[in-house]
Amino acid sequence: MNILILGSGGREHALAWAVSQNPKCDKLIVAPGNAGIALLADCAALDIEAPGAVAEFAAENAIDLVIIGPEAPLAAGVADRLRATGIAVFGPSAQAAQLEASKAFTKEICDACGAPTAAYAHFTDANSAKAYIRAQGAPIVVKADGLAAGKGVTVAETEEQAIAAIDDMFSGAFGSAGAEVVIEEFMTGEEASFFVLCDGENALPIGTAQDHKRIGEGDTGPNTGGMGAYSPAPIMTAETTDAALEQIVKPTLAEMARRGTPYQGVLYVGLMIENSRPRLVEYNVRFGDPECQVLMMRLGGQILDALQACAEGRLTEAQINWADDHAMTVVLAADGYPGSYAKGQKIGGLNGLPETSSQMMFHAGTAKHEGEFVSSGGRVLNATARGASLKDARDRAYDLADAVEWPGGTMRRDIGWRALKP
């Protein structure tokens, strides 16, 4: 098979790494890719948010399957154009991608199918939103309605923080994503991520994970795109997982199909768990980043068979074989992230690192300059490892991270603390 993966981050490096292990993979192209991805696949300069350009490139390169990594190409309709030209694609249509592209749309779907989620209100002007906050009090959650790269959410502990978030969003801090806002009840409990493949009708669970969104240890400081993750999530017991599938995922898929917009791709189900009861925090229409890294570390080459079956509408033929193991990824970020940070910093120690089924350094924001790896983003590297226990995986991941020579980088030292605390 000739396979094209769209994207340039750690998620796409992990996908490329796993897919390349499957003997079905004859040729692998990643567009645009990054310096780490270039070590195992051909990288191509391509506007991945231009449906016509992607479809033309796929046809010219005899691509058999396109795997779409980030959410922006999905919202732009890239999957629609590929399907229209007869090319198999893993990723939902633009209409189905509204499950991530619009918080208000997701809440509407939950209302229609009875999926348990936080109480909410939707606003298109700042004054009404502020009045609602004053009436409800704090803590309360303020979300930009549209795509904001994982950063358009404020968990406000005071009314003043919530009002400030409204001002930021309506003043353009998140661009068009903040033109509308959703204000939600503050849910208590523990968060977890549940990943399910969907082919429009059927659902296949492929794993759970827990992310660490905050920049600081102990889950403090501002939200980021994610500073680390581990899999599986201990709080996702068999009972809780079954409840999430039956009460949230399957009703959502049925409602989407009823509306004539069947969902095909991976559904990232963000959950809040309290007393074993799951409630939906949010949907994402692509693999999480960095959750994808730990999932791919545990799944390996078999993921290609599952993604292909999903894209071809025959998910009932697919199965996932899980080892009784654990995986962890630690994000190395540029100092200053998620605020302003420097780019172009030299990173040493990357050559000669282990590249095995139990240790892998996934590149998220790297480039090559004069033959050297340099930083090109905020989240730059993902030190990822698996082990028989979460502690084993943690130790291997930090061994990998500590081998990197990058004075301008930073990382959290407590990834997995909830699961590993005495």
C-alpha positions in Angstrom: 0.0 0.0 0.0 1.0 3.6 -0.6 0.0 5.7 2.4 -0.2 9.4 2.9 -0.3 10.9 6.4 -1.2 14.6 6.8 0.4 16.6 9.6 3.7 17.7 11.1 3.6 17.0 14.8 4.4 14.3 17.4 1.0 12.7 16.7 1.9 12.2 13.0 5.4 11.0 13.8 3.8 8.3 16.1 1.3 7.4 13.4 4.0 7.1 10.8 6.2 5.0 13.1 3.4 2.6 13.8 2.1 2.4 10.3 5.6 1.8 8.9 5.9 -1.4 11.0 3.0 -3.1 9.1 4.2 -5.2 6.1 1.3 -3.8 4.1 3.0 -0.4 4.1 5.1 -0.2 0.8 5.5 3.6 0.6 4.9 6.2 3.2 4.6 9.9 2.6 4.0 12.5 5.3 3.0 16.0 4.4 4.5 18.3 5.5 6.2 16.2 8.2 9.2 17.3 10.3 12.9 16.5 10.8 12.2 13.4 12.9 9.5 12.0 10.5 11.9 12.5 7.6 14.1 9.7 9.1 11.4 7.1 8.4 9.2 8.5 5.6 9.3 10.8 2.6 8.2 14.3 3.5 6.3 16.5 1.0 5.6 20.2 0.9 1.8 20.4 0.6 -1.0 22.7 1.8 -2.9 20.1 3.8 -5.9 22.4 4.3 -6.5 22.7 0.5 -8.8 19.8 -0.5 -8.1 20.1 -4.2 -4.3 20.1 -3.7 -4.4 17.1 -1.4 -6.6 15.1 -3.7 -4.4 15.9 -6.7 -1.3 14.9 -4.8 -2.8 11.6 -3.7 -3.9 10.8 -7.2 -0.5 11.7 -8.7 1.3 9.5 -6.1 -1.1 6.5 -6.4 -2.0 6.8 -2.7 -4.2 3.9 -1.4 -5.0 5.4 2.0 -4.9 8.9 3.4 -4.7 9.3 7.2 -5.5 12.8 8.4 -3.8 13.8 11.6 -4.9 17.3 12.7 -8.3 18.8 12.9 -7.9 21.8 10.6 -7.9 19.7 7.3 -10.9 17.8 8.5 -12.9 21.0 9.2 -11.7 22.3 5.7 -13.3 19.3 4.0 -10.2 17.4 2.9 -11.8 14.0 3.7 -14.9 14.9 1.7 -12.8 15.7 -1.4 -10.8 12.5 -1.1 -13.9 10.4 -0.8 -15.5 12.1 -3.8 -12.5 11.1 -5.9 -12.6 7.5 -4.7 -9.5 7.6 -2.4 -9.8 5.8 0.9 -9.4 8.3 3.8 -9.3 8.0 7.5 -11.1 11.0 9.0 -14.6 12.4 9.2 -16.4 14.7 6.8 -16.4 18.5 7.4 -20.0 18.2 8.7 -19.2 15.4 11.1 -16.0 17.3 12.2 -18.3 19.9 13.7 -18.2 17.6 16.8 -14.9 19.3 17.5 -15.1 22.5 15.4 -18.2 23.7 17.3 -18.7 23.2 21.0 -22.3 24.4 20.6 -22.9 21.7 17.9 -21.6 19.0 20.2 -23.9 20.2 23.0 -26.9 20.1 20.6 -26.0 16.5 19.7 -25.8 15.6 23.4 -29.2 17.1 24.0 -30.7 15.2 21.1 -29.3 11.8 22.0 -29.3 12.1 25.8 -25.6 11.8 26.3 -24.6 12.9 29.8 -22.6 16.1 29.8 -22.2 19.4 31.7 -25.1 21.9 31.8 -24.3 24.8 29.4 -25.4 28.0 27.7 -24.3 29.3 24.3 -23.6 33.0 23.6 -22.8 35.3 20.6 -22.3 38.5 22.6 -20.1 39.4 25.6 -22.7 41.2 27.7 -25.2 38.3 27.8 -22.3 35.9 28.6 -21.2 38.0 31.5 -24.7 38.3 32.8 -25.0 34.5 32.8 -21.7 34.1 34.6 -22.8 36.6 37.3 -26.0 34.6 37.7 -24.3 31.2 37.9 -21.3 32.1 39.9 -17.9 30.3 40.0 -16.2 27.9 39.5 -17.4 27.8 35.9 -15.9 26.9 32.5 -15.6 29.2 29.5 -14.9 27.7 26.0 -14.3 29.3 22.7 -16.9 27.7 20.4 -14.5 27.0 17.5 -11.0 25.4 17.0 -8.4 27.1 19.2 -5.5 24.5 19.1 -6.5 23.1 22.4 -6.1 26.4 24.2 -9.5 28.0 24.1 -10.8 26.8 27.4 -10.7 28.6 30.8 -11.6 26.8 34.0 -12.4 29.9 36.0 -12.2 29.7 39.8 -13.7 33.2 40.2 -16.3 35.3 38.4 -13.5 37.8 37.6 -11.5 35.1 35.8 -14.5 34.1 33.8 -15.3 37.7 32.9 -11.7 38.2 31.8 -11.9 35.0 29.6 -15.0 36.4 27.9 -13.2 39.7 27.2 -10.3 37.8 25.7 -12.5 35.6 23.5 -14.7 38.4 22.2 -11.7 40.7 21.7 -10.1 38.2 19.2 -7.5 36.4 21.3 -8.5 33.2 19.6 -9.5 34.7 16.3 -12.8 33.5 14.8 -12.9 30.6 17.2 -13.9 33.0 20.0 -16.6 34.7 18.1 -19.1 32.6 20.0 -18.7 31.0 23.4 -20.1 28.1 25.4 -20.2 28.5 29.2 -20.4 25.2 31.1 -21.1 23.9 34.6 -17.8 23.1 36.4 -17.7 19.3 36.6 -15.8 17.6 39.4 -14.0 14.3 39.2 -11.0 12.9 37.2 -10.5 13.4 33.5 -9.7 10.6 31.1 -9.6 10.1 27.3 -11.3 7.3 25.5 -10.5 6.5 21.9 -13.0 4.8 19.5 -12.8 4.0 15.8 -16.0 4.5 14.0 -17.0 3.6 10.4 -20.3 5.4 10.2 -22.2 2.6 11.9 -19.9 0.6 14.1 -17.6 1.4 17.0 -14.3 -0.2 18.0 -12.7 0.9 21.3 -8.9 1.1 20.9 -7.7 2.4 24.2 -7.7 4.9 27.0 -5.2 7.5 28.2 -4.8 10.5 30.6 -3.2 13.7 29.5 -1.5 16.5 31.5 -2.7 19.8 30.1 -1.2 22.3 32.6 2.3 23.6 32.1 3.3 23.2 35.7 3.9 20.2 38.0 1.0 19.2 40.1 -1.2 20.3 37.2 -0.7 24.0 37.8 -0.4 27.0 35.5 -1.9 27.7 32.1 -3.3 25.1 29.8 -1.2 23.8 27.0 -1.6 21.4 24.1 -0.5 18.7 26.5 2.7 18.1 28.5 2.6 14.3 28.7 0.3 11.3 28.8 0.0 7.7 29.8 -2.0 4.7 28.8 -4.1 2.9 30.0 -6.0 5.2 32.3 -6.6 3.4 35.6 -9.8 5.2 36.3 -11.3 3.8 33.1 -12.5 0.5 34.5 -14.4 -2.0 32.4 -17.6 -0.8 34.0 -16.8 2.9 33.2 -15.6 2.2 29.7 -18.8 0.2 28.9 -20.9 3.0 30.3 -19.1 5.6 28.1 -19.5 3.4 25.0 -23.2 2.7 25.6 -24.4 6.0 27.1 -22.3 8.5 25.2 -20.5 7.1 22.1 -23.1 4.9 20.5 -26.0 7.4 21.0 -23.9 10.1 19.4 -23.0 7.9 16.4 -26.7 7.0 16.0 -27.7 10.7 16.1 -25.0 11.7 13.6 -26.2 8.9 11.2 -29.9 10.0 11.7 -28.9 13.5 10.6 -27.3 12.1 7.4 -23.8 12.9 8.6 -22.4 9.6 9.7 -19.1 9.8 11.6 -16.1 7.9 10.1 -12.7 8.2 11.8 -11.4 8.2 15.3 -13.6 9.7 18.0 -11.6 11.1 20.9 -14.0 11.1 23.9 -12.9 13.5 26.7 -14.6 12.3 29.9 -15.0 13.5 33.5 -15.3 10.5 35.8 -17.0 10.7 39.2 -18.1 7.7 41.2 -17.5 5.6 38.1 -20.0 7.7 36.2 -18.7 9.2 32.9 -19.9 12.5 31.5 -18.7 14.0 28.3 -16.3 17.0 28.5 -15.7 17.3 24.8 -15.2 15.4 21.5 -12.2 15.7 19.3 -12.3 14.3 15.8 -8.7 13.1 15.6 -6.2 11.4 17.8 -5.1 13.5 20.8 -1.6 14.8 20.9 0.3 13.5 23.0 -2.2 10.7 23.7 -1.6 9.3 20.2 2.0 8.7 21.1 1.2 6.3 24.0 -1.5 4.6 22.0 0.7 4.0 19.0 3.5 2.8 21.3 1.2 0.1 22.6 -0.6 -0.8 19.3 2.3 -0.8 16.9 1.8 -2.0 13.3 -1.7 -3.5 13.8 -3.1 0.0 13.8 -2.8 0.2 10.0 -5.2 -2.7 9.6 -7.7 -1.1 11.9 -7.5 2.3 10.2 -7.9 0.8 6.8 -10.9 -1.2 7.9 -12.4 1.9 9.4 -11.9 3.9 6.2 -13.4 1.2 4.0 -16.5 0.7 6.2 -15.7 -2.8 7.4 -14.8 -2.1 11.0 -16.7 -5.3 12.1 -13.8 -7.3 10.6 -11.2 -5.5 12.7 -9.9 -6.3 16.1 -7.3 -4.9 18.5 -4.9 -7.2 20.4 -3.8 -5.5 23.6 -0.7 -6.5 25.5 -0.9 -6.2 29.3 1.4 -3.2 29.3 1.7 0.5 29.9 3.1 3.5 28.0 4.1 7.0 28.9 5.2 10.1 26.9 6.9 13.1 28.3 6.8 16.4 26.3 10.0 18.5 26.0 8.9 22.0 25.3 10.6 25.3 24.7 11.1 27.6 27.7 8.3 30.1 27.7 5.7 27.8 26.2 2.7 28.2 26.1 3.6 31.9 25.9 6.4 33.3 23.8 9.4 31.1 23.1 12.5 31.0 21.0 12.9 28.9 17.8 15.9 27.6 16.0 17.7 26.4 19.2 20.2 23.6 18.6 19.2 20.2 20.2 21.9 17.6 20.8 21.8 14.0 21.9 19.2 12.9 19.5 21.4 10.8 17.3 21.8 7.2 18.6 18.8 7.2 20.9 16.9 3.9 21.1 14.3 3.3 18.4 12.6 0.2 19.6 9.1 -1.1 20.4 9.7 0.0 24.0 11.5 3.4 23.6 11.0 6.0 20.9 11.6 9.8 20.6 8.8 11.3 18.6 9.5 14.7 17.1 6.8 17.3 17.4 8.5 20.6 16.5 11.9 20.0 15.0 13.7 21.1 11.8 17.2 20.6 10.4 19.7 23.5 10.1 23.2 22.9 8.8 22.8 19.2 9.5 21.7 19.8 13.1 18.3 19.3 14.8 16.8 22.6 15.9 13.6 23.5 17.6 10.7 24.8 15.4 7.8 24.9 17.8 6.5 25.1 21.4 6.2 21.4 22.0 9.3 19.9 20.4 9.9 16.3 21.4 8.0 13.4 23.0 10.1 10.9 24.9 7.9 7.8 24.8 8.3 4.4 26.3 6.4 1.3 27.3 6.9 -1.2 30.2 5.3 -4.0 32.1 4.2 -1.4 34.7 3.5 2.3 34.5 6.6 2.9 36.7 8.7 1.0 34.2 7.4 3.0 31.3 7.9 6.3 33.3 11.5 5.4 34.1 12.3 4.5 30.5 10.6 7.7 29.2 12.6 9.9 31.5 15.8 8.1 30.7 15.1 9.0 27.1 14.2 12.6 27.9 17.3 13.1 30.0 19.6 12.0 27.2 18.5 15.2 25.2 21.0 18.1 25.3 18.8 21.2 25.1 19.4 24.0 27.6 16.5 25.9 26.1 14.0 23.1 26.8 11.8 22.2 29.8 9.6 19.3 30.9 7.4 18.3 33.7 8.9 15.7 36.1 5.6 14.4 37.4 3.9 12.9 34.4 1.7 10.0 35.7 1.5 11.4 39.2 -2.2 10.6 39.7 -1.7 6.9 38.8 1.7 6.5 40.6 1.0 8.3 43.9 1.3 6.1 46.9 
